[in-house]
Amino acid sequence: CQLRVLDPACGRGNFLYVALEHMKRLEGEVLNLIADLSEGQATFEAAGLTVDPHQFLGLELNPRAAAIAEIVLWIGYLQWHYRIHGKLDIPDPILRDFHNIENRDALIDYDQRQPLVDDQGEPVTIWDGISYQTSPVTGELVPDDQQRSAVYQYQNPRAAPWPAADYIVGNPPFIGASTMRRALGDGYVDAVRQVYKGKVPESADFVMHWWHRAAELVRQGDARRFGFITTNSLRQTFNRRVLEPHLNDPKKPLSLLFAIPDHPWVDSSDGAAVRIAMTVGGSGDQLGWLRQVTAEGRDGDDARAVVLNRHDGKLFADLTIGTNVAGAQSLEACSNLSQRGFELGNSGFAITNEQALTLGLGKLKGIERVIRQYRNGRDLTQVSRDLMVIDLFGMDETEVLDQYPGIYQWLMERVKPEREQNRDARLRERWWLHRRLRTDLRKMLLGLPRYIATVETTKHRVFQFLDAAILPDNMLVNIASDRADFLAVLSSRIHVVWSLAVGSRLGVGNDPRYNKTRCFETFPFPGLTPTQSATISGPAERLDALRKTQLAAYPELTLTGIYNVLEKLRSGVVLSKKEQLINQQGLVSLLLELHDDLDRAVFAAYGWDDLADQLVGLPGATTPLIDKPKAQAAAEQELLTRLVALNQQRAVEEAQGHIRWLRPEYQAPTAEQTDIRLDGSDKAVAAPAKTATKKPAWPKQMREQIEAVLTAMQTTPMTATELADGFKRKPLKPVLQVLAALEALGKARQQDDCWQLE
């Protein structure tokens, strides 16, 4: 038998062993049939058609694991032989070296790997990233600078060839883009990204390099199919960018033939519970099977028993069947209004109220500007920790030392030791500042008394107002608007259904993740008349105020607990005594009524009252409902179809220069805004100002490009995206090249996301 199976990250051979076992089972069925037909006169052995280890190919970087994988295959083969024949009548040598398991890298080949050396010829080393010691000053853990790792460079890196195979299977390494350098080293990551530049974005997870290679081989006809287990972030935007070119290729498309978007799993490396996705790819334009976990429970110590449903149809890049929401485009109208919160980069910035008082809060003049309230996801959904945060944005080291010496020492003892080991020169040199300063978010929120926030990954999709004095954590998605009609639309079932469809899942709890780029920036808001705005604003204000009042009155009450009970009320489930108490303390029945009123009002604003009659009051308004009744599922598909069509309509309008700005005074202060109705009777568009909104073309010559960027940066620091937005076709890559040149010349420097002139 010449059918070959390849695992390009085979480890100890588990997947290859399973493949061998399944093929031997099939072989056994065929042998039984041949025996019946030929009365035992014909065998596979005589024709040389038996399944054996030479057909199972593997690539593995770890030499010990590679050797084990080869032995595992032979053990499996001999077990099957003994099971079938009752004896091991195999001629010597029993174990043959087929060279089927190769001990090498699956992604890159290179001429040589050498340690990187400095100008004095000494090897460059870095902190190993895992070793800590107790600080004699604070008693807290700080990096152990004595534990170092060598930095390597790879000469002439190139894509590594894979052995020819009919099928490709595997479970490649689960390493996120943000942790690749720490796990694999700078030299290796740089080499991989150089080889796969333009094919696998730097924001994609490590596993996507395997997915891309396998998809390429299948599309070219060099393999029949591939199937991988990956993290369930496969359908998130940063990984979908790898899938989409293969699925959307007009000449040689790849099709997803089978997918499970999220499934419980136990990581073999450390035994941790994770969520994974399973995908199978085949060439051509084909339909596929979508399997979804509808119930799960423990089956032994580590295993999970799951119940799966099945849907047939065309599978899209976001691993869904139905309306192609993954094709929705980002809208200019929603741009520059949403951003994740502040990434501190070190826990030393977060302090208790008592520690804040010790550092001078309430005593030193102006210190309240640099010690602010701080909220993360758990603070909003569970019981708040009531923490504060040190935020020294805009201050240099001397200013901090002169004005707030107590804060300076606090950070010097707790933050500086770790920052000194950071590979990023900016973080080493500006150690008193947060890892991500979010200059763009600061601009968005400037002058607002409040803003809207939602937890990025959470069971229930809930939006609420936060006071402008609160600094939001990186795991909050923030909308720069203080308007209640904004809150109403975002809190409506319409937006929640959209965000669940275009978003993703994350974590062991498989909770929905709100990706601002996909969930907010693609969402087509309704055009509101003043009457409609007032109508939907009322329920939103009451909803927000009621939740805050009840949570303040009962300290043990949580937002998650409230919405768990609300979902049970929608489902008609009998409440337990604890849930009855939550209903009483949280006024959950009243909250449900407010949500229904809000939903009906927002449906009416879109002109979709027919869908309101089919959906308002049903379960699944804030959290995923897997096994929906057919009528509800059909109504939600119709809702998504209308939203996608509206997204496409808005995208066409914007291409013609008509943008319905959501916050025109901030997004486009020189544009003229006119309200519109969605029925088309009074087309409301944002008409560009006659002289100010026409964007110039990006210059062709480097000298002119540099002059254009310098001119744009004269008045204020700007992000690269903001600079690119000032030109036609948003030339982000060329803008980044110009900025890098200016930085090398000492003409500009980057501080967090923003660039400014020196």
Secondary structure, 3 states (H helix, E strand, C coil): CCCCEEECCCCCCHHHHHHHHHHHHHHHHHHHHHHHHHCCCCCHHHHCCCCCHHHEEEECCCHHHHHHHHHHHHHHHHHHHHHHHCCCCCCCCCCCCCCCEECCCCCEECCEEEECECCCCCECEEECCCCEEECCCCCCEEECCCCEEECEEEECCEECCCCCCCEEEECCCCCCHHHHHHHHCHHHHHHHHHHCCCCCCCCCCCHHHHHHHHHHHHHCCCCCEEEEEEEHHHHCHHHHHHHHHHHCCCCCCEEEEEEEEEEEEECCCCCCEEEEEEEEEEECCCCEEEEEEEEEEECCCCCEEEEEEEEEECECCCCCECCCHHHCCCCHHHCCCEEECEECCCHHHEECHHHHHHCCCCCCCCHHHCEEEEECHHHHHCCCCCCEEECCCCCCHHHHHHHCHHHHHHHHHHCHHHHCCCCCHHHHHCCCCCCECCHHHHHHHCCCCEEEEEECECCCCCCEEEECCEEEECCEEEECCCCHHHHHHHHCHHHHHHHHHHCEEECCCCEEECCHHHHHCCCCCCCCCHHHHHHHHHHHHHHHHHHHHHHHHCCCCCHHHHHHHHHHHHHCCCCCHHHHHHHHHHCHHHHHHHHHHHHHHHHHHHCCHHHHHHHCCCCCCCCCCCCCCHHHHHHHHHHHHHHHHHHHHHHHHHHCCCCCCCCHHHHCCCCEECCCCCCCCCCCCEECCCCCCCCCCCCCCHHHHHHHHHHHCCCCCEEHHHHHHCCCCCCHHHHHHHHHHHHHCCCEEEECCEEEEC
